[in-house]
């Protein structure tokens, strides 16, 4: 089995761990696989983690750092479904990525594509992310 597949499978297993730290690690480890359906499903659940906001924040930050259309799309979907508390932590995670020492890939192109997404929830979430970033990426 290729190393990448093993890493993906291990991170998928961690995503359902009772430990918030393992779930947060899973969000970080799964972020580069945002375009893989199984990973995307797990990442969306981590973004909307009902047990610990640290999981939400760290997963959002990891996805924002990846910055691909698939990664930002997951954040947008989560934003559309989030309650006010979750939305605050999603916003904090995106902000953490934008102001971090390494910076993030330019999210503007991803947001532009998501503004034309077929799903209304994605368009709505991407618009909210644009407000958060206020020109700093979306």
PyMOL commands that set and color helices and strands:
alter all, ss='L'
color gray80, all
select helices_A, chain A and resi 3-14+20-33+37-47+53-66+69-81+84-99+108-114+120-133
alter helices_A, ss='H'
color red, helices_A
deselect
rebuild
show_as cartoon
